[in-house]
Each structure stands twice: as structure tokens, then as C-alpha cells.
């Protein structure tokens, strides 16, 4: 078994116009930046992107917005992207804003094989429109569906040839959840280690969920809000 | 004098108790971390996947893989733990987080909160706020008392799209501390040199003045 692909170009084969993609990351942290650059190069259009955020104007998913490759964005917070806001307010871009915990759980449930679940997030707000509502223990809940996506593209720290993944610090965020949720899951990683190097105890995503891995050519790892204190 | 943002944060920090797990939102709430009393231990939750959030890193020691929910570079502390976003909201939804502090554009007297959207003008998204307010046991809002146009943000009814219903327990503004109870704001404390008349005039929602209004120290 070998899931290693030599490049982003090879690993992203089969992604076609009009498909639904999950893209891991929170803000710019833990985003599959090499894959996004490859999507820009490939010029795949009419994409539906499921991602917590939409990048910034010139990095991350923001790049796909600049080139108008995204038809619909499913996200929870899009505040740092002026082009996104412009396309949204002008109606060029379809947008589904959903609560962050709901977004995460809709990914997870796809990987757990559970089609729907109930959550209190959004009760009494416009999020509840057209959703089934049920009461459990005197509290209202909304039914939310597991996501259905053609590809999930995630960023991991390390992978072995079986596709076992390890994430680092808060770049874990949505990545292990989306890794479980794609019909085909692609992981771009900083390092591919030999089989047996990762302890079974430390693996965050078992390789059964991961179809393709490749080592990212370059990781800029841009910081969105650099905040430091003086020594 | 009305309270500064730092003083609002300082006042909210007095609500912290030893052993609390606390989620601090973006803006004034983030500043609360600077005023945690030395004699208690509080664990800060950052909903992007960290328990045990430490201070900002020293210059040059920042790590792009280590940020908080406001996307700021941060550090860990002894006892920190990382987890994915589903687990993060699992601990929020199942009521493990003792206190949530967040900002708001509007709060109504029945505890509704609006902080994610101004139709036609601003759409940033709700992020984790809807999950937090739907499940948190104790929600304190930290905000300015009035908006840029000078209009009250403590209202009878919210005019903006809601983030959550009947969930805010307390509001701390530059003018005072307000309990949200039985469809009223109850003034508990006021900033020194801010008159009760001023607070009444700047509060659109039903306001009850408690018998003994303390001065915020």
C-alpha cells in the first residue's frame, strides 16, 4: 500500500469543475496552501468550498475568490476578506454561513457515518429557517445534516505511507474532521515519515480515511495576526 | 469617569473563580486574561482547539501553528491540551465551559444577543458565537454602552439578526454592571463619577436601579 503522490498536481487529479471540496484550517493556520495554489493553477471553477474561513485577500481561499473559481462558500467566519465581503454583498458569491461547532460536527458526522444530528446552535436565529426543530429535555434543537463532499483536502504535519496523520498544535482544528469526511481525502503534509516511525498512540487520523498524501513543496505558513510581547 | 476597555476587562475578571474553564471572545473579552487574580487558577479555552492558553509569545518566538480564536499568535502553558474543532465545541455544548465572555452589537432586556451581522452592510459570520451562546451556562457581555451614533446598545428588543436568545446573564459596559433578569436590566454597579441619570438616559431597555448601586472599584 502506497498512498504517496509526487506533487500537488498528481494528488489533485480528478477534481473537476462544479465539485464540492472541504478545505481544512482555521484562519490561515493549518490550511492546505500548496493544494490551493494548485487549484488556482488548474483553474477549476464553480467550486463549492466548505471551510471555516475564506482566507485573506491574497492568501488561502482568498486566492480562489480573486480568480472567481468559487461558486459557493460554506463557512462560519469570513471577516478578514474584503473581496469575499464584496462578492457576497453584490450577490456574485453564494454563501452559507453556519455556526462553527455545527460546521465541525457536520464534517465529523460524515466520517462517523451518521446522516444528521441535533444541536442548539442557532435556535431562535435565522439559522433555524427551514430546519426541523425538536425538543429534548425541555430545550430546543435544530437538525443538521452531515456534509457530502467530493474531496476533502487537509494539511497535516506528518504522514506515513499508509496515510496515518499527525497534526501539530492548533493547526489541527478542522483537519482531522475533514480528513474523515471526503469521498476522497487528500492530505498535504510537511513530512512523510517511513512506515513504523509514528507510534500507534500518537496518530490523530488513521490512514483508512486518507486516500492520497503528498509532501507540500513550500509552506509559507503566513501569520494573520502577529502578536508578541517584549522580552 | 467611564471605564476604559482595560477597566471593563478588570471588572469582569472579578467574576472568575478558582477552577473555572473560561472562553474569552475577541476584543475587550481577550483583555480579561490580563487581570486573572494571582490566587486562583483559571484555564482559558480557545475554540480553535486549545485549553490552557498562555500569553503572547516573545518577539521572534511566534509559531504559525499556534494561534487563538482571534488568529493571534499565542503560547501554551503547563497543562495545555490541543484538540480538534468538533471536540472543542463538544466541550462547549455539553456545558463544561464555566464562563463565556463575548462582545455584542446589541443586547436586549430578555437576554437576546446580536453580534454577527448588519444586513446589507457587514457580514462577518457568527464563527463560534452561536454555539457558545446556545449552550454556555454563564454569559457575560463586555461592550460599549452606546454605538458610534450614540444610540443605546441595551435595548427592549434587538434590531439586528440574533446570535442567540435569552442567554446573556450580565452586561458590563463603560458605565456600569447590569444583571439581565426577568425581562429587565438591573443596575448593580456604576463607574465612579457616572451618574445614575446618565445611565438611565443611555439605556433604552427597561432598567431597574438596585437599592444599593455600588461604585466599581
Boltz contact constraints between the chains, C-beta under 6 A:
constraints:
  - contact:
      token1: [A, 26]
      token2: [B, 48]
      max_distance: 6.0
  - contact:
      token1: [A, 27]
      token2: [B, 71]
      max_distance: 6.0
  - contact:
      token1: [A, 29]
      token2: [B, 67]
      max_distance: 6.0
  - contact:
      token1: [A, 76]
      token2: [B, 125]
      max_distance: 6.0
  - contact:
      token1: [A, 76]
      token2: [B, 127]
      max_distance: 6.0
  - contact:
      token1: [A, 77]
      token2: [B, 125]
      max_distance: 6.0
  - contact:
      token1: [A, 77]
      token2: [B, 127]
      max_distance: 6.0
  - contact:
      token1: [A, 78]
      token2: [B, 125]
      max_distance: 6.0
  - contact:
      token1: [A, 79]
      token2: [B, 124]
      max_distance: 6.0
  - contact:
      token1: [A, 88]
      token2: [B, 123]
      max_distance: 6.0
  - contact:
      token1: [A, 97]
      token2: [B, 125]
      max_distance: 6.0
  - contact:
      token1: [A, 99]
      token2: [B, 126]
      max_distance: 6.0
  - contact:
      token1: [A, 99]
      token2: [B, 130]
      max_distance: 6.0
  - contact:
      token1: [A, 99]
      token2: [B, 131]
      max_distance: 6.0
  - contact:
      token1: [A, 100]
      token2: [B, 127]
      max_distance: 6.0
  - contact:
      token1: [A, 100]
      token2: [B, 128]
      max_distance: 6.0
  - contact:
      token1: [A, 101]
      token2: [B, 89]
      max_distance: 6.0
  - contact:
      token1: [A, 101]
      token2: [B, 131]
      max_distance: 6.0
  - contact:
      token1: [A, 104]
      token2: [B, 85]
      max_distance: 6.0
  - contact:
      token1: [A, 104]
      token2: [B, 86]
      max_distance: 6.0
  - contact:
      token1: [A, 104]
      token2: [B, 89]
      max_distance: 6.0
  - contact:
      token1: [A, 105]
      token2: [B, 86]
      max_distance: 6.0
  - contact:
      token1: [A, 108]
      token2: [B, 86]
      max_distance: 6.0
  - contact:
      token1: [A, 120]
      token2: [B, 134]
      max_distance: 6.0
  - contact:
      token1: [A, 120]
      token2: [B, 135]
      max_distance: 6.0
  - contact:
      token1: [A, 121]
      token2: [B, 130]
      max_distance: 6.0
  - contact:
      token1: [A, 121]
      token2: [B, 131]
      max_distance: 6.0
  - contact:
      token1: [A, 121]
      token2: [B, 134]
      max_distance: 6.0
  - contact:
      token1: [A, 122]
      token2: [B, 130]
      max_distance: 6.0
  - contact:
      token1: [A, 124]
      token2: [B, 165]
      max_distance: 6.0
  - contact:
      token1: [A, 125]
      token2: [B, 162]
      max_distance: 6.0
  - contact:
      token1: [A, 126]
      token2: [B, 161]
      max_distance: 6.0
  - contact:
      token1: [A, 168]
      token2: [B, 65]
      max_distance: 6.0
  - contact:
      token1: [A, 169]
      token2: [B, 65]
      max_distance: 6.0
  - contact:
      token1: [A, 169]
      token2: [B, 66]
      max_distance: 6.0
  - contact:
      token1: [A, 169]
      token2: [B, 82]
      max_distance: 6.0
  - contact:
      token1: [A, 170]
      token2: [B, 48]
      max_distance: 6.0
  - contact:
      token1: [A, 170]
      token2: [B, 49]
      max_distance: 6.0
  - contact:
      token1: [A, 170]
      token2: [B, 50]
      max_distance: 6.0
  - contact:
      token1: [A, 170]
      token2: [B, 66]
      max_distance: 6.0
  - contact:
      token1: [A, 170]
      token2: [B, 67]
      max_distance: 6.0
  - contact:
      token1: [A, 171]
      token2: [B, 65]
      max_distance: 6.0
  - contact:
      token1: [A, 172]
      token2: [B, 49]
      max_distance: 6.0
  - contact:
      token1: [A, 172]
      token2: [B, 82]
      max_distance: 6.0
  - contact:
      token1: [A, 172]
      token2: [B, 84]
      max_distance: 6.0
  - contact:
      token1: [A, 173]
      token2: [B, 48]
      max_distance: 6.0
  - contact:
      token1: [A, 173]
      token2: [B, 49]
      max_distance: 6.0
  - contact:
      token1: [A, 173]
      token2: [B, 85]
      max_distance: 6.0
  - contact:
      token1: [A, 174]
      token2: [B, 85]
      max_distance: 6.0
  - contact:
      token1: [A, 176]
      token2: [B, 84]
      max_distance: 6.0
  - contact:
      token1: [A, 177]
      token2: [B, 84]
      max_distance: 6.0
  - contact:
      token1: [A, 177]
      token2: [B, 86]
      max_distance: 6.0
  - contact:
      token1: [A, 221]
      token2: [B, 64]
      max_distance: 6.0
  - contact:
      token1: [A, 223]
      token2: [B, 64]
      max_distance: 6.0
  - contact:
      token1: [A, 223]
      token2: [B, 73]
      max_distance: 6.0
  - contact:
      token1: [A, 224]
      token2: [B, 71]
      max_distance: 6.0
  - contact:
      token1: [A, 225]
      token2: [B, 71]
      max_distance: 6.0
  - contact:
      token1: [A, 225]
      token2: [B, 72]
      max_distance: 6.0
  - contact:
      token1: [A, 226]
      token2: [B, 73]
      max_distance: 6.0
  - contact:
      token1: [A, 227]
      token2: [B, 56]
      max_distance: 6.0
  - contact:
      token1: [A, 227]
      token2: [B, 72]
      max_distance: 6.0
  - contact:
      token1: [A, 227]
      token2: [B, 73]
      max_distance: 6.0
  - contact:
      token1: [A, 228]
      token2: [B, 56]
      max_distance: 6.0
  - contact:
      token1: [A, 228]
      token2: [B, 57]
      max_distance: 6.0
  - contact:
      token1: [A, 228]
      token2: [B, 59]
      max_distance: 6.0
  - contact:
      token1: [A, 228]
      token2: [B, 62]
      max_distance: 6.0
  - contact:
      token1: [A, 229]
      token2: [B, 56]
      max_distance: 6.0
  - contact:
      token1: [A, 231]
      token2: [B, 58]
      max_distance: 6.0
